Amino acid sequence: MRLFVVCFVVLLFGASPLLAADDWYRPSISATWQWQLDGVVNEDYDVDIYDIDLFDSSAELIQRLQASDKKVICYFSAGSYEDWRSDAAVFMPQDLGKTLNGWDNERWLDIRSKNVREIMLARLDMAVQKGCDGVEPDNVDGYRTNTGFSFRANDQLTFNRLLADEAHKRGLAIGLKNNLDQARSLSDHFDFAVNEQCFEFSECRTLSIFIKKGKPVLNAEYRTIYVDNTSQRESMCQQSLALKFSTLVLPKDLNDKFRVSCQP
């Protein structure tokens, strides 16, 4: 079975482009960015970084963005199974846990599974093949919830460090998504942080460890009040600028319906 899985992944994505890379893109503090995971990507923003979906984005789109002097971060879920992805058939039944709260077509993954880890390495290979400058693996904090498995904080740290090490071996930058409780332990391994709603939940200072180490925090807020109330938005943005965070106010679907940036 293991040989079958490896062969299937190779057929899907080709042989591993693993390189002896000793350098990769390292985004700077206060980098400007755009985050769109749904719909046709709007390529017109004058920003340093685009964060877009690994599977849905073509190599041609990535090349166009890079030709306009942008870096491209490619999103994929490292901790959940999504039934619509092209490699969904490679997961084994025992890899799949409980359904994610609010996401009926996603299930938690057993991050201790060798098969799951091999699939994630193949996704990193895919990011290299498409020309991504870095990756944003999602759902890397499953240890804090009821996944249907019994893995613990140390298992999560091991998995997340594996992702970071393997991304760097491939010359890819990598961002830590949410997972505030392990931010300090992982800040040396990841090149930037991607967070959702840290101002809404008064959690932002936990991520200041990244700023202290010269690494940016890319934050997104979804509260309607930040869209409709200028005073509330300006207050939040002042706090963001003081922390040197790169904060956007976006639709939760990340579909480019609107975009407000705290940065000048």
Backbone as numpy.savetxt, mean C-alpha at the origin, in Angstrom:
# Nx Ny Nz CAx CAy CAz Cx Cy Cz
1.77 -30.45 -4.90 0.94 -29.24 -4.90 1.80 -27.99 -4.90
2.87 -27.97 -4.09 3.74 -26.80 -4.01 4.37 -26.51 -5.37
4.82 -27.54 -6.08 5.43 -27.35 -7.40 4.41 -26.77 -8.36
3.15 -27.25 -8.26 2.10 -26.74 -9.13 1.89 -25.24 -8.91
1.88 -24.83 -7.65 1.65 -23.43 -7.32 2.75 -22.56 -7.90
4.00 -22.98 -7.69 5.13 -22.21 -8.19 5.06 -22.09 -9.71
4.77 -23.20 -10.39 4.69 -23.19 -11.84 3.57 -22.28 -12.33
2.42 -22.33 -11.61 1.27 -21.51 -11.99 1.61 -20.04 -11.89
2.28 -19.66 -10.81 2.66 -18.27 -10.62 3.64 -17.82 -11.69
4.61 -18.67 -12.02 5.58 -18.35 -13.06 4.88 -18.15 -14.40
3.89 -19.02 -14.70 3.15 -18.88 -15.94 2.37 -17.58 -15.98
1.82 -17.17 -14.83 1.04 -15.93 -14.77 1.92 -14.71 -14.96
3.04 -14.67 -14.25 3.82 -13.45 -14.18 5.21 -13.55 -14.78
5.61 -14.73 -15.22 6.95 -14.90 -15.75 7.94 -15.21 -14.66
9.16 -15.48 -15.05 10.20 -15.81 -14.08 10.49 -14.60 -13.20
10.94 -14.85 -11.99 11.21 -13.78 -11.03 12.31 -12.86 -11.53
12.06 -11.53 -11.47 13.10 -10.59 -11.88 13.98 -10.18 -10.70
14.14 -11.06 -9.72 14.90 -10.74 -8.50 16.29 -10.24 -8.86
16.62 -9.10 -8.31 17.89 -8.46 -8.61 18.69 -8.26 -7.34
19.98 -8.12 -7.51 20.83 -7.79 -6.35 20.87 -6.28 -6.22
19.69 -5.67 -6.06 19.59 -4.21 -6.02 20.04 -3.70 -4.66
20.84 -2.66 -4.65 21.25 -2.04 -3.39 20.71 -0.63 -3.28
19.83 -0.24 -4.18 19.25 1.07 -4.15 17.84 1.01 -4.71
16.99 1.92 -4.23 15.62 1.98 -4.69 15.11 3.39 -4.41
13.94 3.71 -4.94 13.34 5.01 -4.75 13.02 5.24 -3.28
13.44 6.39 -2.78 13.14 6.78 -1.40 12.44 8.13 -1.43
11.12 8.13 -1.29 10.39 9.41 -1.36 10.78 10.33 -0.22
10.66 11.62 -0.48 11.08 12.62 0.50 9.90 13.08 1.37
10.23 13.60 2.54 9.20 14.18 3.41 8.47 15.29 2.67
7.15 15.35 2.88 6.27 16.34 2.26 6.11 16.14 0.76
6.41 14.95 0.25 6.16 14.64 -1.16 4.67 14.81 -1.45
4.36 15.35 -2.61 2.96 15.47 -3.02 2.53 14.18 -3.71
1.22 13.86 -3.60 0.79 12.57 -4.14 -0.67 12.60 -4.55
-1.03 11.61 -5.35 -2.41 11.34 -5.72 -2.66 9.86 -5.54
-3.83 9.53 -4.99 -4.20 8.14 -4.68 -5.51 7.84 -5.38
-5.47 6.98 -6.38 -6.69 6.57 -7.08 -6.61 5.08 -7.38
-7.57 4.33 -6.83 -7.59 2.88 -7.03 -8.79 2.42 -7.83
-9.71 3.32 -8.16 -10.92 2.93 -8.87 -11.16 3.88 -10.03
-11.61 3.32 -11.15 -11.91 4.13 -12.32 -10.69 4.41 -13.18
-10.94 5.10 -14.28 -9.85 5.48 -15.19 -8.98 6.51 -14.49
-7.69 6.23 -14.39 -6.79 7.09 -13.63 -6.67 8.46 -14.30
-6.90 9.51 -13.50 -6.70 10.89 -13.94 -5.20 11.17 -13.88
-4.60 11.38 -15.01 -3.14 11.54 -15.09 -2.68 12.99 -14.99
-3.58 13.92 -14.71 -3.28 15.34 -14.88 -2.77 16.05 -13.64
-2.68 15.38 -12.51 -2.23 16.07 -11.30 -0.72 16.29 -11.32
-0.33 17.47 -10.90 1.09 17.83 -10.83 1.61 17.46 -9.44
1.98 16.20 -9.29 2.41 15.68 -7.99 3.68 14.86 -8.16
4.30 14.53 -7.04 5.52 13.73 -7.07 5.23 12.24 -7.25
4.11 11.78 -6.66 3.82 10.34 -6.57 2.38 10.05 -6.99
2.19 9.02 -7.77 0.88 8.43 -8.02 0.83 7.07 -7.33
-0.23 6.82 -6.58 -0.46 5.52 -5.95 -1.67 4.90 -6.64
-1.45 3.83 -7.42 -2.50 3.25 -8.25 -2.49 1.73 -8.11
-3.54 1.08 -8.61 -3.70 -0.36 -8.43 -2.73 -1.15 -9.29
-2.06 -2.13 -8.69 -1.09 -2.95 -9.40 -1.73 -3.74 -10.54
-2.84 -4.39 -10.26 -3.45 -5.26 -11.25 -4.15 -4.48 -12.36
-4.82 -3.39 -12.01 -5.65 -2.67 -12.97 -4.86 -1.68 -13.82
-3.63 -1.40 -13.45 -2.84 -0.40 -14.17 -1.90 -1.08 -15.16
-1.89 -0.58 -16.36 -1.04 -1.14 -17.40 0.38 -0.59 -17.30
1.31 -1.32 -17.89 2.68 -0.83 -17.95 2.75 0.48 -18.72
1.87 0.63 -19.72 1.86 1.85 -20.52 1.44 3.06 -19.68
0.42 2.88 -18.81 0.00 3.96 -17.92 1.15 4.36 -16.99
1.80 3.35 -16.42 2.91 3.62 -15.51 4.02 4.38 -16.23
4.32 3.98 -17.44 5.37 4.66 -18.22 5.00 6.10 -18.54
3.72 6.34 -18.84 3.29 7.72 -19.13 3.44 8.60 -17.90
3.05 8.09 -16.76 3.19 8.87 -15.52 4.66 9.16 -15.24
5.49 8.16 -15.40 6.92 8.36 -15.15 7.54 9.31 -16.15
7.03 9.30 -17.38 7.56 10.22 -18.40 7.25 11.67 -18.07
6.22 11.89 -17.23 5.90 13.25 -16.79 6.51 13.53 -15.42
7.57 12.81 -15.11 8.39 13.05 -13.91 7.66 12.72 -12.62
6.86 11.66 -12.65 6.17 11.18 -11.46 6.70 9.80 -11.09
6.71 9.48 -9.81 7.00 8.14 -9.35 5.68 7.40 -9.17
5.71 6.09 -9.38 4.48 5.30 -9.33 4.59 4.22 -8.27
3.68 4.29 -7.30 3.54 3.28 -6.26 2.36 2.40 -6.63
2.54 1.10 -6.55 1.50 0.16 -6.98 0.88 -0.56 -5.79
-0.42 -0.43 -5.67 -1.19 -1.00 -4.57 -1.56 -2.45 -4.83
-1.44 -3.30 -3.80 -2.06 -4.62 -3.82 -2.35 -5.03 -2.39
-3.29 -5.94 -2.21 -3.58 -6.42 -0.86 -2.68 -7.61 -0.55
-1.90 -7.48 0.51 -1.00 -8.56 0.91 -1.61 -9.45 1.98
-2.67 -8.96 2.65 -3.24 -9.72 3.76 -4.64 -10.21 3.53
-5.19 -9.95 2.35 -6.55 -10.43 2.07 -6.65 -11.02 0.67
-7.57 -11.96 0.54 -7.91 -12.60 -0.73 -9.02 -11.80 -1.39
-8.81 -11.43 -2.65 -9.82 -10.72 -3.43 -10.21 -11.62 -4.59
-11.48 -11.98 -4.66 -11.88 -13.04 -5.58 -11.84 -12.64 -7.06
-11.64 -11.35 -7.34 -11.63 -10.91 -8.73 -10.23 -10.78 -9.31
-9.20 -11.02 -8.53 -7.85 -10.84 -9.03 -7.44 -12.00 -9.94
-6.51 -11.72 -10.84 -6.12 -12.72 -11.84 -5.41 -13.92 -11.25
-4.86 -13.80 -10.04 -4.18 -14.93 -9.41 -5.02 -15.57 -8.31
-6.33 -15.27 -8.28 -7.19 -15.77 -7.20 -7.19 -17.29 -7.11
-7.06 -17.97 -8.25 -7.12 -19.44 -8.26 -5.90 -20.09 -7.63
-4.84 -19.32 -7.40 -3.61 -19.90 -6.86 -3.70 -20.10 -5.34
-4.60 -19.38 -4.69 -4.77 -19.55 -3.25 -5.42 -20.90 -2.94
-5.03 -21.51 -1.83 -5.61 -22.76 -1.39 -6.71 -22.50 -0.37
-7.68 -23.42 -0.27 -8.79 -23.20 0.68 -8.32 -22.92 2.09
-7.25 -23.58 2.52 -6.77 -23.39 3.89 -6.09 -22.04 4.08
-5.82 -21.32 2.98 -5.22 -19.99 3.08 -6.25 -18.93 3.47
-7.53 -19.24 3.29 -8.58 -18.23 3.37 -9.30 -18.26 4.71
-9.42 -17.10 5.33 -10.07 -16.99 6.63 -11.41 -16.31 6.53
-11.72 -15.50 7.52 -13.02 -14.84 7.60 -13.11 -13.66 6.63
-14.35 -13.27 6.34 -14.61 -12.13 5.47 -14.23 -10.83 6.18
-13.65 -9.90 5.44 -13.31 -8.60 6.01 -14.57 -7.81 6.30
-14.58 -7.14 7.41 -15.72 -6.32 7.77 -15.90 -5.19 6.76
-17.05 -5.17 6.11 -17.34 -4.14 5.12 -16.90 -4.46 3.71
-16.24 -5.60 3.53 -15.75 -6.00 2.20 -16.13 -7.46 1.96
-17.33 -7.67 1.44 -17.90 -9.02 1.37 -17.17 -9.96 0.42
-16.43 -9.41 -0.54 -15.72 -10.27 -1.50 -14.23 -10.37 -1.19
-13.87 -10.06 0.06 -12.49 -10.24 0.52 -12.46 -11.11 1.77
-11.43 -11.93 1.86 -11.24 -12.78 3.04 -9.80 -12.65 3.53
-9.65 -12.70 4.85 -8.31 -12.63 5.42 -7.47 -13.82 4.99
-6.18 -13.60 4.88 -5.25 -14.66 4.50 -4.42 -15.10 5.70
-4.03 -16.36 5.66 -3.10 -16.87 6.67 -1.69 -16.47 6.24
-1.18 -15.42 6.84 0.11 -14.88 6.41 1.28 -15.78 6.78
1.02 -16.85 7.54 2.07 -17.82 7.87 2.23 -18.86 6.77
1.26 -18.90 5.83 1.25 -19.91 4.77 2.37 -19.68 3.76
3.12 -20.73 3.47 4.18 -20.62 2.46 3.58 -20.27 1.09
2.42 -20.83 0.81 1.77 -20.54 -0.47 1.40 -19.07 -0.57
0.84 -18.50 0.49 0.48 -17.08 0.49 1.72 -16.22 0.26
2.80 -16.56 0.93 4.02 -15.77 0.79 4.57 -15.85 -0.63
4.50 -17.02 -1.25 4.98 -17.17 -2.62 4.14 -16.32 -3.58
2.84 -16.27 -3.34 1.97 -15.44 -4.19 2.32 -13.97 -4.04
2.60 -13.54 -2.81 2.95 -12.14 -2.61 4.29 -11.80 -3.25
5.22 -12.73 -3.24 6.49 -12.49 -3.92 6.26 -12.39 -5.43
5.34 -13.20 -5.95 5.00 -13.10 -7.38 4.38 -11.74 -7.69
3.62 -11.20 -6.76 3.04 -9.87 -6.98 4.13 -8.80 -6.98
5.14 -8.96 -6.15 6.27 -8.04 -6.21 6.98 -8.14 -7.55
7.11 -9.37 -8.05 7.71 -9.55 -9.37 6.87 -8.84 -10.44
5.57 -8.94 -10.30 4.66 -8.27 -11.24 4.87 -6.77 -11.21
5.07 -6.22 -10.02 5.32 -4.78 -9.88 6.60 -4.38 -10.62
7.62 -5.22 -10.53 8.87 -4.95 -11.26 8.62 -5.00 -12.76
7.92 -6.02 -13.20 7.68 -6.20 -14.63 6.86 -5.06 -15.23
5.96 -4.50 -14.45 5.16 -3.38 -14.94 5.89 -2.05 -14.84
6.99 -2.02 -14.09 7.79 -0.82 -14.00 7.47 0.07 -12.82
6.78 -0.44 -11.80 6.46 0.35 -10.62 7.73 0.79 -9.90
7.70 1.96 -9.30 8.82 2.42 -8.49 8.75 1.89 -7.07
7.56 1.52 -6.63 7.39 1.00 -5.28 6.03 0.34 -5.15
5.75 -0.16 -3.95 4.50 -0.86 -3.72 3.87 -0.40 -2.40
2.56 -0.57 -2.34 1.78 -0.30 -1.13 0.97 -1.55 -0.80
1.51 -2.49 -0.03 0.75 -3.68 0.34 -0.26 -3.35 1.45
-1.50 -3.73 1.23 -2.59 -3.40 2.15 -2.89 -4.57 3.09
-3.66 -4.27 4.13 -4.13 -5.28 5.10 -2.97 -6.04 5.74
-2.02 -5.27 6.22 -0.85 -5.87 6.87 -0.92 -5.71 8.40
-2.15 -5.64 8.91 -2.36 -5.54 10.35 -3.46 -6.49 10.83
-3.59 -7.63 10.15 -4.65 -8.57 10.46 -4.56 -9.19 11.84
-3.38 -9.15 12.43 -3.21 -9.75 13.76 -4.09 -9.08 14.81
-4.57 -7.87 14.52 -5.36 -7.12 15.48 -6.85 -7.45 15.42
-7.25 -8.29 14.48 -8.67 -8.57 14.30 -8.92 -10.06 14.26
-10.17 -10.47 14.18 -10.53 -11.88 14.12 -10.50 -12.35 12.67
-9.37 -12.87 12.28 -9.18 -13.30 10.88 -9.65 -14.72 10.62
-9.87 -15.48 11.69 -10.14 -16.90 11.54 -8.89 -17.74 11.75
-7.76 -17.05 11.93 -6.49 -17.73 12.19 -5.97 -17.28 13.56
-4.94 -17.94 14.02 -4.42 -17.63 15.35 -3.06 -16.94 15.30
-2.74 -16.28 14.18 -1.43 -15.65 14.14 -1.41 -14.40 15.03
-0.20 -14.07 15.49 -0.04 -13.02 16.49 0.83 -11.88 15.97
1.10 -10.94 16.85 1.86 -9.75 16.46 3.22 -10.10 15.86
3.91 -11.07 16.44 5.22 -11.46 15.92 5.12 -12.07 14.53
4.04 -12.81 14.26 3.83 -13.35 12.92 3.63 -12.22 11.91
2.90 -11.18 12.33 2.68 -10.03 11.45 3.99 -9.30 11.18
4.79 -9.10 12.20 6.08 -8.44 12.01 6.96 -9.24 11.05
6.98 -10.55 11.21 7.80 -11.40 10.33 7.34 -11.27 8.88
6.03 -11.32 8.66 5.47 -11.22 7.31 5.77 -9.84 6.71
5.55 -8.79 7.48 5.75 -7.44 6.96 7.22 -7.18 6.64
8.11 -7.68 7.49 9.54 -7.51 7.20 9.95 -8.31 5.97
9.34 -9.47 5.79 9.61 -10.25 4.58 9.22 -9.44 3.34
8.03 -8.85 3.36 7.59 -8.04 2.22 8.58 -6.90 1.95
9.01 -6.23 3.02 9.93 -5.11 2.85 11.27 -5.57 2.29
11.80 -6.64 2.86 13.10 -7.13 2.40 13.04 -7.57 0.94
11.96 -8.27 0.58 11.85 -8.78 -0.79 11.58 -7.65 -1.78
10.84 -6.63 -1.35 10.65 -5.47 -2.23 11.99 -4.79 -2.51
12.77 -4.60 -1.48 14.06 -3.94 -1.65 15.01 -4.76 -2.51
14.96 -6.08 -2.36 15.79 -6.94 -3.22 15.45 -6.73 -4.70
14.23 -6.34 -4.96 13.77 -6.13 -6.33 13.89 -4.67 -6.76
14.51 -3.85 -5.92 14.67 -2.44 -6.27 13.42 -1.62 -6.11
12.47 -2.07 -5.28 11.20 -1.38 -5.08 11.17 -0.70 -3.72
10.65 0.52 -3.68 10.30 1.15 -2.41 9.05 0.45 -1.87
8.82 0.55 -0.57 7.64 -0.07 0.02 7.11 0.79 1.16
5.78 0.92 1.22 5.14 1.71 2.26 4.42 0.84 3.26
4.42 1.27 4.51 3.67 0.60 5.56 2.26 1.17 5.60
1.26 0.31 5.36 -0.13 0.75 5.32 -0.77 0.61 6.69
-1.23 1.74 7.25 -1.88 1.75 8.55 -1.00 1.04 9.59
-1.48 0.03 10.28 -0.69 -0.75 11.26 0.08 0.16 12.21
-0.64 1.06 12.86 0.00 2.05 13.71 0.73 1.42 14.90
0.18 0.33 15.43 0.78 -0.27 16.63 2.18 -0.81 16.37
2.48 -1.14 15.12 3.80 -1.68 14.79 4.66 -0.69 14.01
4.21 0.56 13.93 4.93 1.56 13.13 6.37 1.74 13.61
6.57 1.83 14.90 7.92 2.03 15.42 8.81 0.82 15.09
8.29 -0.37 15.27 9.08 -1.59 15.02 9.42 -1.77 13.55
8.60 -1.20 12.67 8.78 -1.43 11.23 9.34 -0.22 10.49
9.53 0.88 11.18 9.92 2.12 10.50 11.30 2.05 9.85
12.17 1.19 10.35 13.48 1.03 9.70 13.40 0.19 8.43
12.35 -0.60 8.30 12.23 -1.54 7.17 11.45 -0.95 6.00
10.58 0.02 6.29 9.72 0.60 5.25 10.18 2.01 4.91
9.91 2.43 3.67 10.43 3.69 3.15 9.49 4.86 3.34
8.23 4.59 3.59 7.22 5.62 3.82 6.02 4.94 4.47
5.10 5.76 4.95 3.86 5.24 5.53 2.68 5.74 4.71
1.67 4.88 4.57 0.39 5.27 3.98 -0.66 5.05 5.07
-1.41 6.11 5.37 -2.38 6.02 6.45 -3.73 6.56 6.02
-4.77 6.03 6.64 -6.12 6.52 6.43 -6.68 7.04 7.76
-7.10 8.29 7.73 -7.94 8.87 8.79 -7.22 9.06 10.14
-5.94 9.32 10.11 -5.26 9.48 11.40 -5.71 10.74 12.13
-6.11 11.78 11.39 -6.63 12.97 12.07 -8.04 12.72 12.62
-8.85 12.02 11.86 -10.20 11.71 12.33 -10.16 10.94 13.65
-9.20 10.03 13.78 -9.14 9.17 14.97 -8.03 9.58 15.95
-7.45 10.77 15.73 -6.42 11.31 16.64 -5.26 10.33 16.85
-4.73 9.82 15.74 -3.67 8.81 15.79 -2.38 9.25 15.10
-2.35 10.48 14.59 -1.27 10.86 13.69 0.12 10.85 14.33
0.20 11.22 15.58 1.52 11.34 16.20 2.25 10.00 16.27
1.49 8.92 16.23 2.12 7.59 16.21 3.02 7.43 14.99
2.68 8.11 13.91 3.44 7.96 12.67 4.60 8.94 12.56
4.76 9.81 13.55 5.85 10.78 13.48 7.23 10.13 13.47
7.30 8.87 13.89 8.57 8.15 13.84 9.11 8.10 12.41
8.21 8.03 11.42 8.67 8.03 10.02 9.28 9.38 9.67
8.63 10.45 10.07 9.17 11.78 9.79 10.53 11.96 10.44
10.67 11.49 11.66 11.94 11.61 12.38 13.06 10.90 11.65
12.71 9.86 10.90 13.71 9.09 10.15 13.81 9.53 8.70
13.22 10.70 8.39 13.34 11.25 7.05 12.46 10.57 6.02
11.36 9.96 6.47 10.48 9.22 5.58 9.08 9.83 5.61
8.45 9.99 4.45 7.16 10.69 4.42 5.99 9.86 4.94
4.96 10.58 5.37 3.69 9.97 5.75 2.64 10.48 4.76
2.10 9.57 3.97 1.06 9.90 2.99 -0.28 9.55 3.63
-1.07 10.57 3.94 -2.31 10.37 4.70 -3.52 10.78 3.89
-4.62 10.04 4.08 -5.89 10.36 3.43 -6.99 10.48 4.48
-7.79 11.51 4.35 -8.94 11.71 5.23 -10.22 11.66 4.40
-11.29 11.11 5.00 -12.53 10.90 4.27 -13.74 11.65 4.85
-13.59 12.32 5.96 -14.74 12.97 6.61 -15.36 14.04 5.71
-16.67 13.99 5.61 -17.40 14.96 4.79 -17.15 16.38 5.27
-16.98 16.56 6.58 -16.78 17.89 7.14 -15.51 18.55 6.60
-14.52 17.75 6.23 -13.30 18.31 5.67 -13.51 18.79 4.23
-14.56 18.29 3.60 -14.91 18.74 2.25 -15.79 19.97 2.31
-16.78 19.95 3.20 -17.83 20.97 3.22 -17.52 22.17 4.12
-16.67 21.98 5.12 -16.44 23.03 6.09 -15.00 23.55 5.97
-14.86 24.73 5.42 -13.53 25.28 5.16 -12.73 25.44 6.45
-13.37 25.88 7.50 -12.67 26.09 8.76 -12.13 24.78 9.33
-12.96 23.73 9.30 -12.53 22.43 9.81 -11.38 21.87 8.97
-11.49 22.05 7.67 -10.43 21.54 6.78 -9.12 22.29 7.01
-9.21 23.61 7.12 -7.99 24.39 7.31 -7.32 24.07 8.64
-8.12 23.82 9.67 -7.56 23.45 10.96 -6.83 22.12 10.88
-7.45 21.15 10.23 -6.81 19.84 10.06 -5.54 19.97 9.23
-5.61 20.76 8.16 -4.45 20.91 7.29 -3.29 21.61 7.99
-3.60 22.56 8.85 -2.54 23.22 9.62 -1.81 22.21 10.50
-2.57 21.32 11.12 -1.95 20.27 11.93 -1.10 19.35 11.06
-1.61 19.01 9.87 -0.86 18.14 8.96 0.45 18.78 8.54
0.41 20.05 8.18 1.62 20.73 7.75 2.62 20.85 8.90
2.12 21.05 10.11 3.01 21.13 11.27 3.73 19.81 11.50
3.04 18.71 11.22 3.64 17.37 11.37 4.48 16.97 10.16
4.43 17.78 9.09 5.12 17.49 7.83 4.52 16.29 7.11
3.23 16.04 7.32 2.52 14.97 6.63 2.05 15.46 5.26
1.82 14.51 4.36 1.25 14.79 3.04 -0.20 14.30 3.06
-1.13 15.20 3.35 -2.52 14.80 3.58 -3.43 15.22 2.43
-4.26 14.29 2.01 -5.31 14.54 1.02 -6.67 14.28 1.65
-7.68 15.02 1.20 -9.08 14.70 1.50 -9.66 14.10 0.23
-10.12 12.86 0.34 -10.52 12.07 -0.83 -11.84 11.36 -0.58
-12.52 10.94 -1.66 -13.66 10.04 -1.49 -13.17 8.68 -1.02
-13.94 8.03 -0.15 -13.49 6.75 0.40 -13.31 5.69 -0.67
-14.03 5.82 -1.78 -13.88 4.86 -2.89 -12.61 5.09 -3.69
-11.91 6.18 -3.41 -10.66 6.51 -4.12 -10.84 6.48 -5.63
-11.91 7.17 -6.07 -12.28 7.14 -7.49 -12.10 8.49 -8.18
-11.40 9.44 -7.54 -11.12 10.76 -8.10 -12.38 11.61 -8.30
-13.42 11.32 -7.54 -14.62 12.16 -7.62 -14.30 13.58 -7.15
-13.44 13.70 -6.17 -12.93 15.00 -5.74 -11.57 14.78 -5.09
-10.83 15.86 -4.91 -9.52 15.80 -4.30 -9.17 17.15 -3.71
-8.83 17.18 -2.44 -8.37 18.39 -1.78 -7.03 18.07 -1.12
-6.04 18.89 -1.37 -4.71 18.67 -0.82 -4.42 19.71 0.25
-3.82 19.26 1.35 -3.38 20.18 2.40 -2.10 20.90 2.05
-1.42 20.43 1.03 -0.13 21.04 0.69 -0.33 22.18 -0.31
0.54 23.17 -0.26 0.42 24.31 -1.19 0.48 23.85 -2.64
